[in-house]
Each structure stands twice: as C-alpha cells, then as structure tokens.
Amino acid sequence: MKATTGPRVLLLALGAWLAAWGALAQTINQGAVMQDVDSLGDAEFVRRAAMANRFEIEEAQLALALGSDSRLKEFARTMVMDHGAALKDLEAAGRMAGVTLPDGRFDEAHQAKINAISRKKGADFDRQYRADQRQAHDDAVALLVAYQRSGKSEQLRAWAIKALPVVRKHRETIGTLNAP
C-alpha cells in the first residue's frame, strides 16, 4: 500500500501544479489582453470583437458538421445563434459610433485555428473545439471588460456591457462540457 502512496501523492501534486500554472497563464493572458485593449481605438475594438464573433460562428458550424458530442453540437447551435445576433448588434453599435465592421477575413492566428480544427473529426475535433472555445471566451471576456472600462464610444461600451453576460455564460457552459 505504501508503495502506491508515493506515486499518487506525486501525481496529485503534479496535477495541482498544472492547474495552478494553467490558472496563472490564463490570468497573464487576460491581463495582456486587457492591457492591450486599453490602448485600442474604437475601430480596433470593433475589428477584434467582430473577428471573435465570426470565429465563434465558424467553429460552431464546423462543430455541427465534424463533432461527435451531442452536447457540444447543442452548444455550437447556441454559438451560431448568440454570436450571429451579437455581430448584428455590433454592426449597429459600430454604425452609431461611426465605425464600420471589417470584412469577414480572419487574422493569421484565427485562420490557423480554423484550418487546424477543420482537419479533425469526432472525439479529436471535440477536444480541440472545447480548448478553442475556452480560450476564445476567456479572450472575449477580457476584451469586453477592458473596453467597458476604457472605451471611448458610449454605443460600443453599451454593446460590450450587453454582450459580456452572454459571453460569460458561454464560458461557464463550455467549462462544464468536459470530455465524457
């Protein structure tokens, strides 16, 4: 019995360390996004927010086609609906703020994620979709919080205030959809 205690303790300690490191990395990433957005103008905020919504929609459509977990597919349907509505609302808020939404092209990082996940299927796709969605929603929360704090446009700040609870709910939901 004592021979297995050592490895168990080591595994538990390693797991705790990895969890702590993950939380620290997430905090650092959110801090970087928040600090970065403090210097953004309205047009750059709209560009990033539009890209985030489009990314959510694109990956969700892939999840509906390539995923295997029915819970994730239901989540994906919600992403298409909620982020589609958020994108329309962002376009209206941007118009009132004098900012036009950019074209639908992704930046290099988002396109690389789309390319990578589109080559996966089934359980492999599901794992990657969960990871991408956790990160995307963490980044979106940080962007929205930071813009609410320091954004210049009242219309865009109102949009960020409205969008934040929805994005937080998505982040909470994807966190509960652990692998079966």
HELIX and SHEET records of a PDB file:
HELIX    1   1 LYS A    2  ASP A   38  1                                  37    
HELIX    2   2 ASP A   42  LEU A   66  1                                  25    
HELIX    3   3 SER A   70  ALA A   97  1                                  28    
HELIX    4   4 GLU A  108  SER A  118  1                                  11    
HELIX    5   5 GLY A  122  SER A  150  1                                  29    
HELIX    6   6 GLU A  154  THR A  176  1                                  23    
END                                                                             
